[in-house]
Amino acid sequence: MDTFEEMLVRKRLELKEYLCFAGLFLGVPILAIVLFSVLSSIPLLSILALPVVVVLGFFAIRFNKNLLQEYEYSALNGELTVDVIYGQRKRKRLISLDVRKIEALEPYSEEKYGRSKLDTKIFAGRSHKPEELWVAEFRTEKEGHGLLLFSPDDKFLRGLKTFLPMLISREIFKK
């Protein structure tokens, strides 16, 4: 029988994203007006004025939607995959790993993992607040020694329990 767990986490917007939204909201109309007035004043280029402004607006909206990110965690029979979804349209696989290769799974600690030198560090969490993050330390041939920072709920962690190494499973679910 297959064991399947899935979880969708929306990344909270931070200052960087808000500044990009503001820049697009304020900058694109100003740039469109300037381009339209400059291109309209030159006789041969006045034909291009409206299409250039429309294309600029299209790419601004497209970029704006890509700032909205969601992470999908799925575990199927001990295979953990993490995907990022941009603007509810475009999906990209961040990592796929065997849960048995996880060496540590615990709440994130800035003292322990903040300055660690690793081959790979993958962020797929709700926010950068340490109290909302869990860390999975792993070793694979493709990524090397790495960390996965993510925000699973208790149900998702319980779904991973049967496939985790016994010591890690006992440590997480001790009562």
C-alpha positions in Angstrom: 0.0 0.0 0.0 1.3 3.4 -0.9 1.9 6.1 1.7 1.3 9.6 0.4 1.4 13.0 2.2 1.2 16.4 0.5 1.3 19.9 1.8 1.2 23.3 0.1 2.8 26.3 1.8 2.5 29.9 0.6 5.6 32.0 1.1 4.9 35.1 3.1 5.8 38.3 1.3 8.8 40.1 2.8 10.3 43.6 2.3 12.1 42.7 -0.9 8.8 41.5 -2.5 6.9 44.6 -1.4 9.6 46.9 -2.8 9.4 45.0 -6.1 5.6 45.4 -6.2 6.0 49.1 -5.4 8.7 49.6 -8.0 6.6 47.9 -10.7 3.4 49.8 -9.6 5.1 53.2 -9.7 7.9 52.7 -12.2 6.2 50.9 -15.1 3.5 53.6 -15.7 6.1 56.4 -15.5 8.4 54.5 -17.9 5.4 53.8 -20.2 4.4 57.5 -20.3 8.0 58.5 -21.1 8.5 55.9 -23.7 5.1 56.6 -25.3 5.8 60.4 -25.5 9.4 59.9 -26.8 8.4 57.3 -29.4 5.3 59.3 -30.5 7.4 62.4 -31.1 9.6 60.7 -33.6 7.7 60.1 -36.8 9.1 56.7 -37.9 9.0 55.3 -34.4 5.5 56.5 -33.5 4.1 53.2 -34.9 6.0 51.3 -32.2 4.9 53.4 -29.3 1.7 51.5 -28.4 3.1 48.0 -28.9 6.2 48.8 -26.8 4.0 50.1 -23.9 1.7 47.0 -24.1 4.7 44.6 -24.1 6.2 46.5 -21.2 2.9 46.2 -19.2 2.7 42.5 -20.1 6.1 41.7 -18.7 5.5 43.8 -15.6 2.4 41.9 -14.8 4.2 38.6 -15.5 7.1 39.5 -13.3 4.8 40.7 -10.6 3.0 37.3 -10.5 6.3 35.4 -10.3 7.0 37.1 -7.0 4.2 35.1 -5.4 5.6 31.7 -4.4 4.2 28.5 -3.0 6.1 25.4 -2.0 4.6 21.9 -2.4 6.0 19.2 -0.2 5.1 15.6 -1.2 6.2 12.3 0.3 5.4 9.1 -1.6 6.7 5.8 -0.1 9.8 7.5 1.4 10.6 9.8 -1.5 10.4 13.5 -0.4 10.0 16.0 -3.2 9.9 19.8 -2.8 8.6 22.0 -5.7 8.3 25.8 -5.9 5.3 27.2 -7.8 5.6 30.7 -9.2 2.4 32.7 -9.5 0.3 29.5 -9.5 1.4 28.8 -13.0 5.0 27.6 -13.3 6.5 24.7 -11.3 10.1 23.9 -10.6 11.5 20.9 -8.7 13.9 22.1 -5.9 14.8 18.7 -4.6 13.9 15.1 -4.6 15.5 12.8 -2.0 15.1 9.5 -0.2 13.9 10.2 3.3 16.2 7.4 4.5 19.2 9.7 3.5 18.1 12.3 6.0 20.7 12.5 8.8 18.9 15.1 11.0 15.4 16.5 11.1 14.7 19.1 13.8 13.4 22.6 14.3 15.8 25.2 12.9 18.4 26.6 15.2 20.3 29.7 14.2 23.3 28.7 16.5 23.6 25.3 15.0 22.9 25.9 11.3 23.3 29.6 10.8 26.9 29.7 9.6 27.3 26.1 8.5 29.4 25.4 5.4 27.5 23.1 3.2 27.3 22.2 -0.5 23.6 22.9 -0.8 21.2 25.0 1.2 17.6 24.9 -0.1 15.0 27.3 1.3 11.3 26.3 1.0 9.7 27.8 4.0 6.8 30.0 4.9 9.1 32.7 6.1 12.6 33.3 7.3 11.6 33.3 10.9 13.6 30.5 12.7 10.6 29.5 14.9 8.6 28.5 11.7 11.3 26.5 10.1 12.4 22.9 10.3 15.7 21.7 8.9 16.5 18.4 7.2 20.2 17.6 6.9 21.0 15.2 4.1 23.7 13.7 1.9 23.2 12.8 -1.7 25.5 12.2 -4.6 23.9 15.0 -6.7 23.6 17.8 -4.1 26.3 16.6 -1.7 25.9 17.6 2.0 23.0 19.9 2.3 20.2 21.4 4.3 16.5 21.7 3.4 14.8 24.5 5.3 11.0 24.0 5.2 7.8 24.5 7.2 6.0 21.2 7.6 3.0 20.6 9.8 2.6 17.8 12.3 0.6 15.7 9.9 3.2 15.8 7.2 6.0 14.9 9.7 3.9 11.9 11.0 3.7 10.8 7.3 7.5 10.8 7.1 7.9 8.9 10.4 7.8 5.4 9.0 10.5 6.1 6.5 12.9 8.1 8.7 15.9 6.3 10.3 14.9 5.0 13.8 17.0 7.4 15.8 15.7 10.5 14.1 12.1 9.2 14.3 12.5 8.6 18.1 14.0 12.0 18.6 11.2 13.9 16.8 8.2 11.9 18.1 9.4 11.3 21.7 6.7 11.8 24.2 
